[in-house]
Amino acid sequence: MKFSREYTKLQDRVFSTIRGHSYYNEGEVIECQTPHRVLRARVLLKVAMRFRNIPECLLQYDTDSPELSAAECREEIRSLYRGDPPDDDDIMTIYWLEKLSEAK
């Protein structure tokens, strides 16, 4: 799973991320790649939800932007997509991950 930058949430033992796909399964151990490091994490939970229904506080956490509104956070998330960004009606996957270690 790729991250576009070093988000503050990646310092937390358990963190969430909002994605437009559902590739990973609960219990799976995955690699999280940032521009500067690779982390190993276990998928604790995944939830499907319409983009417009994701709570503002989760959108703010996901984007490291507590000062932005939900609409502004959704726009920031859309800006990360190449090609076809998600619409408000699209189903997104919210993953909760437990950081295990820095990958070696």
Backbone as numpy.savetxt, mean C-alpha at the origin, in Angstrom:
# Nx Ny Nz CAx CAy CAz Cx Cy Cz
6.81 -6.84 -4.05 5.95 -5.68 -4.05 6.86 -4.45 -4.05
6.63 -3.57 -4.99 7.50 -2.40 -5.11 6.86 -1.17 -4.46
7.72 -0.37 -3.83 7.34 0.91 -3.25 8.14 1.99 -3.96
7.50 3.08 -4.32 8.14 4.11 -5.13 9.14 4.96 -4.34
9.02 4.93 -3.00 9.95 5.69 -2.17 10.01 5.08 -0.78
10.81 5.66 0.08 10.98 5.17 1.46 9.86 5.76 2.33
8.71 5.14 2.34 7.58 5.63 3.13 7.84 5.44 4.62
7.34 6.37 5.43 7.47 6.29 6.88 6.86 5.00 7.41
5.75 4.57 6.83 5.05 3.37 7.30 5.94 2.13 7.25
6.96 2.13 6.40 7.84 0.97 6.30 8.74 0.80 7.51
8.73 1.76 8.42 9.45 1.64 9.68 8.61 0.90 10.73
7.29 0.82 10.50 6.38 0.15 11.44 6.51 -1.36 11.32
6.29 -2.05 12.42 6.33 -3.52 12.39 5.20 -4.07 11.53
4.01 -3.48 11.66 2.85 -3.85 10.82 2.43 -2.60 10.07
2.28 -2.73 8.77 1.89 -1.59 7.94 0.92 -2.05 6.86
0.23 -1.09 6.28 -0.70 -1.42 5.21 -0.25 -0.75 3.92
-0.77 -1.26 2.82 -0.53 -0.65 1.52 -1.74 -0.91 0.64
-2.08 0.06 -0.17 -3.24 -0.01 -1.05 -2.75 -0.31 -2.46
-3.30 -1.35 -3.04 -2.86 -1.78 -4.37 -4.07 -2.05 -5.28
-3.84 -1.96 -6.55 -4.89 -2.22 -7.52 -4.93 -3.67 -7.97
-4.26 -4.54 -7.26 -4.20 -5.96 -7.62 -4.34 -6.81 -6.37
-4.55 -8.08 -6.60 -4.68 -9.02 -5.49 -3.78 -10.22 -5.73
-2.48 -9.97 -5.91 -1.53 -11.04 -6.24 -1.16 -11.92 -5.06
-1.13 -11.34 -3.87 -0.55 -12.03 -2.72 -1.64 -12.58 -1.82
-1.32 -13.67 -1.13 -2.28 -14.33 -0.26 -1.87 -14.21 1.20
-2.86 -14.28 2.07 -2.59 -14.24 3.50 -1.65 -15.38 3.87
-0.66 -15.06 4.71 0.33 -16.03 5.15 1.56 -16.08 4.26
1.47 -15.54 3.06 2.60 -15.55 2.13 3.69 -14.58 2.59
4.95 -14.99 2.47 6.08 -14.12 2.76 6.56 -13.54 1.43
6.65 -12.21 1.37 6.98 -11.53 0.13 8.16 -10.58 0.35
8.74 -10.12 -0.74 9.77 -9.09 -0.69 9.13 -7.75 -1.03
9.45 -6.75 -0.25 9.01 -5.37 -0.48 10.24 -4.58 -0.88
10.24 -4.07 -2.09 11.40 -3.37 -2.63 11.16 -1.87 -2.65
12.08 -1.14 -2.04 12.06 0.32 -2.10 13.24 0.74 -2.97
13.40 2.01 -3.26 14.57 2.41 -4.05 15.91 2.09 -3.39
15.92 1.90 -2.05 17.20 1.73 -1.35 17.35 0.44 -0.57
16.30 -0.36 -0.45 16.41 -1.58 0.34 15.32 -2.57 -0.02
15.47 -3.77 0.50 14.49 -4.83 0.31 14.11 -5.37 1.69
12.82 -5.46 1.95 12.30 -6.00 3.21 11.57 -7.31 2.95
11.60 -8.19 3.92 10.75 -9.37 3.88 9.56 -9.10 4.78
8.37 -9.47 4.30 7.15 -9.23 5.07 6.15 -10.36 4.83
5.35 -10.61 5.86 4.28 -11.62 5.76 2.95 -10.90 5.56
2.16 -11.40 4.63 0.82 -10.85 4.41 -0.08 -11.36 5.54
-0.51 -10.44 6.39 -1.39 -10.81 7.51 -2.84 -10.85 7.09
-3.22 -9.90 6.25 -4.63 -9.74 5.89 -4.71 -9.00 4.57
-5.70 -9.34 3.76 -5.98 -8.54 2.58 -7.49 -8.35 2.49
-7.87 -7.14 2.13 -9.27 -6.76 2.07 -9.53 -6.04 0.75
-10.58 -6.41 0.06 -10.98 -5.73 -1.17 -12.01 -4.66 -0.83
-11.84 -3.48 -1.42 -12.74 -2.36 -1.12 -12.74 -1.40 -2.31
-13.89 -0.80 -2.58 -13.94 0.23 -3.61 -13.04 1.38 -3.20
-12.33 1.93 -4.18 -11.36 2.99 -3.92 -12.00 4.14 -3.14
-13.20 4.55 -3.53 -13.84 5.70 -2.87 -14.27 5.40 -1.44
-14.34 4.13 -1.04 -14.78 3.76 0.30 -13.64 3.56 1.29
-12.42 3.67 0.83 -11.28 3.51 1.74 -11.24 4.72 2.67
-11.20 4.50 3.98 -11.23 5.63 4.93 -10.08 6.61 4.72
-10.37 7.87 4.96 -9.39 8.93 4.78 -8.11 8.67 5.57
-8.24 8.23 6.82 -7.05 8.00 7.65 -6.15 6.93 7.05
-6.70 5.92 6.40 -5.90 4.88 5.77 -5.24 5.41 4.49
-5.95 6.24 3.74 -5.36 6.88 2.56 -4.20 7.79 2.96
-4.38 8.53 4.04 -3.33 9.43 4.53 -2.10 8.64 4.98
-2.33 7.54 5.70 -1.24 6.68 6.15 -0.49 6.10 4.95
-1.26 5.65 3.97 -0.67 5.02 2.80 0.23 5.97 2.01
-0.16 7.24 1.95 0.58 8.21 1.15 1.56 9.06 1.96
1.65 8.84 3.27 2.48 9.69 4.14 2.04 11.15 4.08
0.73 11.36 4.00 0.21 12.71 3.78 -0.96 13.02 4.72
-0.69 13.19 6.03 -1.80 13.43 6.97 -2.53 14.75 6.72
-1.92 15.65 5.98 -2.53 16.95 5.73 -3.48 16.94 4.53
-3.49 15.87 3.74 -4.32 15.82 2.54 -5.70 15.25 2.82
-6.67 15.65 2.01 -8.02 15.09 2.08 -8.01 13.72 1.41
-9.10 12.98 1.58 -9.21 11.67 0.95 -9.09 11.79 -0.57
-9.75 12.78 -1.15 -9.70 12.97 -2.61 -8.27 13.27 -3.07
-7.55 14.08 -2.31 -6.16 14.41 -2.67 -5.26 13.18 -2.55
-5.50 12.37 -1.54 -4.72 11.13 -1.39 -4.99 10.17 -2.54
-6.26 10.05 -2.94 -6.57 9.19 -4.08 -5.86 9.68 -5.34
-5.80 10.99 -5.53 -5.08 11.54 -6.69 -3.60 11.21 -6.62
-3.03 11.30 -5.43 -1.61 10.95 -5.27 -1.37 9.49 -5.61
-2.26 8.60 -5.14 -2.13 7.18 -5.46 -2.27 6.96 -6.96
-3.24 7.63 -7.58 -3.42 7.50 -9.03 -2.16 7.91 -9.79
-1.47 8.92 -9.29 -0.28 9.42 -10.00 0.84 8.38 -10.06
0.79 7.36 -9.22 1.81 6.33 -9.21 1.60 5.26 -10.28
0.42 5.26 -10.89 0.08 4.24 -11.88 0.51 4.67 -13.27
1.20 3.77 -13.95 1.49 3.97 -15.36 0.30 3.40 -16.13
-0.13 4.08 -17.15 -1.24 3.55 -17.93 -2.57 3.95 -17.34
-3.34 2.98 -16.89 -4.73 3.17 -16.49 -4.86 3.29 -14.97
-4.92 4.52 -14.43 -5.06 4.67 -12.98 -6.45 4.25 -12.51
-6.58 3.88 -11.24 -7.88 3.41 -10.74 -8.91 4.53 -10.63
-10.17 4.18 -10.93 -11.30 5.08 -10.74 -11.85 4.88 -9.33
-12.68 5.82 -8.88 -13.27 5.71 -7.54 -14.08 4.42 -7.37
-14.65 3.89 -8.46 -15.47 2.68 -8.38 -14.65 1.39 -8.46
-13.37 1.48 -8.78 -12.54 0.29 -8.91 -12.32 -0.36 -7.55
-12.20 -1.68 -7.58 -11.90 -2.44 -6.37 -10.39 -2.43 -6.16
-9.99 -2.02 -4.98 -8.57 -2.00 -4.60 -8.35 -3.07 -3.53
-7.12 -3.51 -3.39 -6.77 -4.46 -2.33 -5.93 -3.72 -1.30
-6.35 -3.83 -0.05 -5.58 -3.28 1.06 -4.89 -4.46 1.73
-3.57 -4.42 1.74 -2.78 -5.46 2.40 -2.30 -4.93 3.74
-2.36 -5.78 4.76 -1.68 -5.51 6.03 -0.52 -6.48 6.09
0.68 -5.93 6.25 1.90 -6.72 6.22 2.66 -6.61 7.52
3.28 -7.71 7.93 4.15 -7.71 9.10 5.59 -7.78 8.62
6.36 -6.75 8.94 7.77 -6.73 8.53 8.52 -7.79 9.32
9.26 -8.64 8.60 10.02 -9.70 9.23 11.49 -9.34 9.36
12.07 -8.79 8.29 13.49 -8.46 8.32 13.87 -7.73 7.04
15.08 -7.20 7.07 15.69 -6.71 5.84 16.14 -7.96 5.08
15.88 -8.02 3.78 16.30 -9.17 2.99 17.82 -9.15 2.85
18.39 -10.30 2.76 19.84 -10.41 2.64 20.23 -10.72 1.22
